[in-house]
Each structure stands twice: as structure tokens, then as C-alpha cells.
């Protein structure tokens, strides 16, 4: 079978290649999936660079989320059938024709959902809704986030709105405001002007901002912290620009702010099963009624993976990039 492989860590657009490998056989508790679609996530590319929290042995496969058809069942697997369409966000090596994954992490996909939506429903949307749930905000509360035009930023804004939570989104350029407006996402402020903090105050009407989400690192993390009210919480979700945080000690001390990290794989892994089911049920509802937009920018073949990896970070992208074997 064909699979995306890298022999060394480095820029995905340079180190990825498609190779012929053996079709894997499922072990106990495993399922083999015939891959239909697999999205490209930032964490997939960071893993290929060797800069993520998980560092695989080389040579390594790539990709984690997939919608596919159950092709073979390992010993002890119950409740699944060959030919069933399922999705998972934990199938390492998903950029291939076939992939092995744990049966316990598979989610049956309703016939009402397209492959394109099902392929990206688990990892990013579930991370977004789990992040939102962890903030313990109530209807009418205010949240601020940077990278608002990123995949998770868009989802947080939409899911928060459905829950009655107000969100101020920060983007780096004015064009990002218009891009999000086309998706029905408002309260977005571009930070490329000197008076952008005044604009945030106008948007909130001076209401306290109880929580902030930083996905950038560096000085932008400190900017988000500076907007929070006393007793606010800053959650570090990502570090697209810098592995360090530039935070004002005064903001931390005098606001008695809480700064904490959020790594979805650990948070979701420790989440009670009942809460996971409830949150995923909410995602299915939002995806089905259109309140959660899961647009696709383009679908690439495996042989186009280098081009797709390069396109993932181009400014102005408005939807997810998918790989189809």
C-alpha cells in the first residue's frame, strides 16, 4: 500500500515522501481502516518537524485524524463491523491507504454527515469544545482569543456563540476581519493598528473579559493577558510563532491571573466518558444544523502531500486541507 513517510525530521514540504509499505494486520483490540479522507493539522506538521510533544521513531509515518471504512477486526473487537464508516482523531499514520487504530477510539459516523465533515470532526472541533468546556464560562461571559481566523479559533467562536458566550477575536491584519465576517463571525479586531485595544473595549462595552486563549506565543500571549479582568485565566493552547511567552509580571501579579496550558490529548484522555459523549453529541448537533462551519479549502492526493503541507500555512486559507489516498 501507499503511505506518507519521512526519514528525518524537518520541513514537511521537504522531507515527506510516498512509499510502498506492507498492509498492516490488526492486533488485539485494533481495527484496520481503509482511509477515505484525512485532514492536515498543524500538530501533524509540527510532529514531522520534531517539535511537538510526541516525537515518533524514524522512519515515521504521518497524519492522525481519519474517516474510513472498517476493513478488518483484530481479536477481541466487539461492536464494530467490517464495512462500517467510522472516524477517529487518534490513528497515527493516517496519511495512507490503510491505517491501524485502537477500536475503543472509533466513532461511528451517521449517514447524514459527509466524508468531508466526518474527516475533521474529531481532532480540532473536539479540542475546541473541550477547551471551551474547561474555561467554565457562563452565558453572557466574555472570552478573548488570538489567531481567531485559525481552525480552532473559528470553531471556538462558533461553539461559544451557540452557548451564549461572547468572544472577542484578534487577528493580525484587517483582511482577517472580513474573512471571518463572511463566516458570520463578528467581534473581531485587527491588531495592526495602534488603537486596537480601544477597539476591544468598544466591542465588549467595557465588560470584564474572564478568560483568554493564546495560540501564538511571544508578545501576543502578553497582549491577551493584558486584556483580562482581575482573576482572569489565560490558557496557552499553541505557540505558532514562539516557544516562549512574553508576559507582564504586573498583569500576572496584580490581576492575580491564572496561566495554564491545554494539551487536548491529555485533557480529553482524562475526561469522564459521560462528558466526552455529551460534548461529541453537541458537535454532531452543531455540524448538522450548520452552526459549526467545517469548510474545505482543497483535497490533495498523497503524492501532493508536500504541496499540501506548504499550503497549510499560507495566509488567507479559509478551510481545511484534506488528503485522499
C-alpha positions as CSV (number, residue, x, y, z in Angstrom):
1,X,0.0,0.0,0.0
2,X,1.0,3.7,-0.4
3,X,1.8,5.7,2.7
4,X,3.4,9.1,3.5
5,X,6.7,8.6,5.3
6,X,9.6,10.8,6.4
7,X,13.1,9.5,7.0
8,X,14.2,12.6,9.1
9,X,12.6,15.5,11.0
10,X,12.4,18.7,9.1
11,X,10.1,20.9,7.0
12,X,7.2,18.7,5.8
13,X,7.4,20.3,2.3
14,X,10.9,18.9,2.0
15,X,11.1,15.6,4.0
16,X,7.7,13.9,3.2
17,X,7.5,11.2,0.5
18,X,5.1,8.5,-0.6
19,X,6.5,4.9,-0.2
20,X,5.2,1.4,-0.7
21,X,4.8,-0.4,2.6
22,X,3.1,-3.6,3.8
23,X,-0.6,-3.6,4.6
24,X,-0.8,-3.8,8.4
25,X,-2.6,-6.6,10.2
26,X,-4.7,-5.6,13.3
27,X,-3.7,-6.9,16.7
28,X,-5.8,-7.5,19.7
29,X,-8.2,-4.6,20.2
30,X,-7.2,-3.0,16.9
31,X,-9.1,-2.2,13.7
32,X,-7.7,-1.7,10.2
33,X,-9.3,1.1,8.3
34,X,-9.4,1.8,4.6
35,X,-8.8,5.5,4.6
36,X,-11.3,7.8,2.8
37,X,-10.1,11.2,3.9
38,X,-7.5,12.6,6.3
39,X,-7.1,16.2,7.3
40,X,-3.8,18.1,7.7
41,X,-3.5,19.6,11.1
42,X,-0.8,22.0,12.5
43,X,0.2,19.3,15.1
44,X,0.7,16.8,12.3
45,X,3.3,19.1,10.7
46,X,4.9,20.0,14.0
47,X,5.4,16.3,14.6
48,X,7.1,15.9,11.3
49,X,9.4,18.8,12.2
50,X,10.2,17.1,15.5
51,X,8.9,20.0,17.6
52,X,5.7,18.6,19.0
53,X,5.0,16.9,22.4
54,X,5.0,13.5,20.6
55,X,8.2,12.5,18.7
56,X,7.9,9.2,16.7
57,X,10.8,6.9,15.9
58,X,12.3,7.3,12.4
59,X,11.4,6.5,9.7
60,X,8.0,7.7,10.7
61,X,4.5,7.8,9.2
62,X,2.3,10.9,9.4
63,X,-1.3,12.1,10.0
64,X,-3.6,11.4,12.9
65,X,-7.3,12.0,12.1
66,X,-9.3,10.0,9.6
67,X,-12.7,8.9,8.3
68,X,-12.6,5.5,6.9
69,X,-14.2,2.1,6.4
70,X,-13.6,-0.8,8.8
71,X,-11.6,-3.2,6.7
72,X,-10.5,-5.8,9.3
73,X,-11.1,-6.5,13.0
74,X,-8.4,-7.6,15.5
75,X,-9.0,-10.2,18.2
76,X,-11.5,-9.2,20.9
77,X,-13.0,-6.3,19.0
78,X,-16.8,-6.0,19.5
79,X,-19.5,-3.5,18.5
80,X,-17.9,-2.8,15.1
81,X,-18.5,-4.4,11.7
82,X,-16.5,-4.7,8.5
83,X,-17.8,-2.1,6.1
84,X,-18.8,0.4,8.8
85,X,-17.9,4.0,8.3
86,X,-16.1,5.5,11.4
87,X,-13.9,8.4,12.4
88,X,-11.1,8.9,14.9
89,X,-8.6,11.5,15.8
90,X,-6.0,9.0,17.2
91,X,-4.9,7.0,14.2
92,X,-1.2,7.8,13.8
93,X,-0.1,7.1,10.2
94,X,-3.4,8.1,8.8
95,X,-1.9,9.6,5.6
96,X,-2.0,6.2,3.9
97,X,-4.3,3.8,2.1
98,X,-4.8,1.8,5.3
99,X,-4.2,2.5,8.9
100,X,-4.4,0.6,12.2
101,X,-6.1,2.2,15.2
102,X,-7.5,1.2,18.6
103,X,-11.1,0.1,18.4
104,X,-12.0,2.0,21.5
105,X,-11.3,5.3,19.9
106,X,-13.5,4.9,16.9
107,X,-16.7,6.8,16.5
108,X,-19.5,5.6,14.1
109,X,-20.4,8.2,11.6
110,X,-24.1,8.9,10.9
111,X,-25.2,8.7,7.3
112,X,-26.3,12.3,7.5
113,X,-22.6,13.5,7.7
114,X,-20.4,13.8,4.6
115,X,-16.9,12.3,4.5
116,X,-15.6,15.8,4.3
117,X,-17.2,16.8,7.6
118,X,-16.6,13.5,9.3
119,X,-12.9,13.6,8.4
120,X,-12.3,16.7,10.5
121,X,-15.0,16.4,13.2
122,X,-12.9,14.8,16.0
123,X,-9.5,16.4,16.5
124,X,-9.9,20.2,16.0
125,X,-13.7,20.6,16.9
126,X,-13.4,18.3,19.9
127,X,-10.3,20.1,21.0
128,X,-12.2,23.4,20.6
129,X,-15.3,22.3,22.5
130,X,-13.2,20.7,25.2
131,X,-11.2,23.9,25.6
132,X,-14.4,25.9,25.9
133,X,-15.8,23.5,28.4
134,X,-12.6,23.7,30.5
135,X,-13.0,27.5,30.9
136,X,-16.2,27.2,32.9
137,X,-17.8,30.2,31.4
138,X,-21.4,31.1,31.7
139,X,-23.9,32.6,29.2
140,X,-23.1,36.3,28.7
141,X,-19.4,36.0,29.8
142,X,-16.6,37.3,27.6
143,X,-13.6,35.4,26.2
144,X,-10.8,36.8,24.1
145,X,-8.6,34.7,21.7
146,X,-5.9,35.4,19.2
147,X,-5.4,33.5,16.0
148,X,-9.1,33.9,15.6
149,X,-9.0,33.1,11.9
150,X,-7.3,29.8,12.6
151,X,-9.2,26.5,12.5
152,X,-9.6,26.2,16.3
153,X,-10.3,30.0,16.6
154,X,-13.2,29.8,14.2
155,X,-14.6,26.8,15.9
156,X,-14.3,28.3,19.4
157,X,-16.1,31.4,18.2
158,X,-19.0,29.4,16.7
159,X,-19.4,26.9,19.5
160,X,-19.2,29.7,22.1
161,X,-21.9,31.7,20.2
162,X,-24.2,28.6,20.3
163,X,-23.7,28.6,24.1
164,X,-24.4,32.3,24.5
165,X,-20.8,33.1,25.4
166,X,-19.3,36.3,23.9
167,X,-15.9,36.1,22.1
168,X,-13.5,38.8,21.0
169,X,-11.3,37.5,18.2
170,X,-7.9,39.0,17.5
171,X,-6.3,38.8,14.0
172,X,-3.1,40.3,12.7
173,X,-4.5,42.0,9.6
174,X,-7.7,43.8,8.6
175,X,-8.4,41.3,5.9
176,X,-8.9,38.7,8.6
177,X,-11.8,40.7,10.0
178,X,-13.6,40.4,6.6
179,X,-12.8,36.7,6.2
180,X,-14.4,35.9,9.5
181,X,-17.4,38.2,8.8
182,X,-18.1,36.0,5.7
183,X,-18.5,33.1,8.1
184,X,-20.9,35.1,10.3
185,X,-18.2,35.6,13.0
186,X,-18.2,39.1,14.4
187,X,-16.5,41.0,17.3
188,X,-13.1,40.6,15.5
189,X,-10.3,43.2,16.0
190,X,-7.2,43.5,13.9
191,X,-4.1,44.2,15.9
192,X,-2.2,46.0,13.2
193,X,-3.3,49.5,14.4
194,X,-2.1,51.5,17.4
195,X,-5.6,51.8,18.9
196,X,-6.6,48.2,18.7
197,X,-7.1,47.8,22.4
198,X,-9.5,50.7,22.4
199,X,-11.5,48.8,19.7
200,X,-11.6,45.7,22.0
201,X,-13.1,47.9,24.8
202,X,-15.7,49.2,22.3
203,X,-16.7,45.7,21.3
204,X,-17.1,44.5,24.9
205,X,-18.7,47.7,26.1
206,X,-16.2,47.6,29.0
207,X,-17.4,44.3,30.3
208,X,-14.8,42.2,32.1
209,X,-13.1,39.6,30.0
210,X,-12.9,36.5,32.2
211,X,-10.7,34.2,30.0
212,X,-8.2,34.4,27.2
213,X,-6.8,31.8,24.8
214,X,-3.4,32.2,23.2
215,X,-2.3,30.1,20.2
216,X,0.6,32.3,19.1
217,X,3.1,32.7,22.0
218,X,5.6,35.5,22.3
219,X,4.3,39.1,22.8
220,X,0.8,38.2,21.5
221,X,0.3,36.0,24.6
222,X,1.1,39.0,26.8
223,X,-1.4,41.1,24.8
224,X,-4.2,38.7,25.6
225,X,-3.2,38.6,29.2
226,X,-3.3,42.4,29.3
227,X,-7.0,42.3,28.2
228,X,-8.1,40.1,31.0
229,X,-10.0,41.2,34.1
230,X,-8.8,40.6,37.6
231,X,-8.9,36.9,38.4
232,X,-8.9,36.1,34.7
233,X,-7.5,32.9,33.2
234,X,-5.0,32.7,30.3
235,X,-4.9,29.4,28.6
236,X,-1.9,28.6,26.3
237,X,-3.3,26.4,23.5
238,X,-0.5,26.7,21.0
239,X,2.7,28.5,20.1
240,X,2.7,29.2,16.3
241,X,5.2,32.0,16.5
242,X,7.3,31.5,19.6
243,X,8.1,28.7,22.1
244,X,8.4,31.4,24.8
245,X,5.7,33.6,26.4
246,X,6.3,37.4,26.8
247,X,4.0,38.1,29.8
248,X,3.9,41.2,32.0
249,X,4.7,40.2,35.6
250,X,2.5,43.1,36.7
251,X,-0.5,41.6,34.9
252,X,0.1,38.2,36.5
253,X,0.6,39.6,40.0
254,X,-1.8,42.5,40.3
255,X,-4.6,40.8,38.4
256,X,-4.0,37.5,40.3
257,X,-4.2,35.9,36.9
258,X,-4.0,32.2,36.3
259,X,-1.8,31.0,33.4
260,X,-2.2,27.3,32.4
261,X,-1.6,25.1,29.4
262,X,-4.1,23.0,27.4
263,X,-3.0,19.8,25.6
264,X,-6.1,18.3,24.1
265,X,-4.8,14.7,24.1
266,X,-4.2,14.7,27.8
267,X,-7.4,16.7,28.7
268,X,-9.6,14.5,26.5
269,X,-7.9,11.3,27.7
270,X,-8.7,12.1,31.3
271,X,-12.2,13.4,30.6
272,X,-15.1,11.3,32.1
273,X,-16.7,9.1,29.4
274,X,-20.1,10.7,30.0
275,X,-18.7,14.2,29.4
276,X,-17.0,13.0,26.2
277,X,-20.2,11.6,24.9
278,X,-22.1,14.8,25.8
279,X,-19.6,17.0,24.0
280,X,-19.4,14.9,20.9
281,X,-23.2,14.8,20.8
282,X,-23.1,18.6,20.8
283,X,-20.6,18.6,18.0
284,X,-22.8,16.4,15.9
285,X,-25.8,18.7,16.5
286,X,-23.8,21.8,15.6
287,X,-22.3,20.2,12.5
288,X,-25.8,19.0,11.5
289,X,-27.6,22.3,12.0
290,X,-24.9,24.4,10.3
291,X,-23.9,26.4,13.4
292,X,-20.4,24.9,13.1
293,X,-18.8,25.5,9.8
294,X,-16.3,22.9,8.6
295,X,-15.4,24.2,5.2
296,X,-12.9,22.5,2.9
297,X,-10.3,24.6,1.0
298,X,-9.0,21.7,-1.1
299,X,-8.4,18.0,-1.3
300,X,-5.0,16.7,-2.3
301,X,-3.7,13.2,-3.3
302,X,-1.0,11.6,-1.2
303,X,1.5,12.4,-3.9
304,X,0.7,16.1,-3.5
305,X,1.4,16.0,0.3
306,X,4.5,18.3,0.1
307,X,2.4,20.9,-1.8
308,X,-0.5,20.5,0.8
309,X,1.9,20.9,3.7
310,X,3.3,24.1,2.3
311,X,-0.3,25.4,1.6
312,X,-1.4,24.8,5.1
313,X,0.4,27.9,6.4
314,X,-0.4,30.3,3.6
315,X,-2.3,33.4,4.8
316,X,-5.9,33.7,3.8
317,X,-6.8,30.0,3.8
318,X,-10.5,29.7,4.6
319,X,-11.0,25.9,5.0
320,X,-9.3,22.7,5.9
321,X,-6.9,20.8,3.6
322,X,-7.6,17.1,3.2
323,X,-5.6,14.2,1.8
324,X,-7.4,11.4,-0.2
325,X,-5.4,8.2,-0.9
